[in-house]
Amino acid sequence: MSGNVGWSAKQGLPARAGSYVLVLYLARTARLQIGRLGRFDFLAGWYLYTGSARGPGGLAARVSRHLHGASTLHWHIDYLRRVASVEEVWWREGVERRECEWAQAIGGWPGAKVIAPRFGASDCGCATHLWWVAANPFDIGSITLGAR
Ligand SMILES: [Zn+2]
């Protein structure tokens, strides 16, 4: 059984399938074009982005791309990542895709806002996979997502 869970971890992720949350920080308000999704005004502050990795290299490869910045802009998150820093990565191994479940949980946090509808959520029914959250998410995140 692979049940590894990481918290506050940017390194040492397994090269296996899993789901993750990026905790991003945007220092100042930015108007950004997000591929074909559209142009949005991103508030400064904290963002949580949920995703899953099931391709070659698993979590290690995908999160490495997010940490170092992608040379080609493919996913919506690649556009935001050019101006926002990744402060933490929360992850859990497993082939189940938890990104939708986690996105919906985060959307229930007090003050959570959708900045760009359908961001990262082109193929599912979620409002978004990227939430702006009013407070530093480090403490409440663990409880809500049950990752520790
Ligand atoms: Zn979804």
Residues whose N, C-alpha, C, O or C-beta is under 5 A from the ligand:
A	BS01	ZN	C100 A121 C124 G125 C126
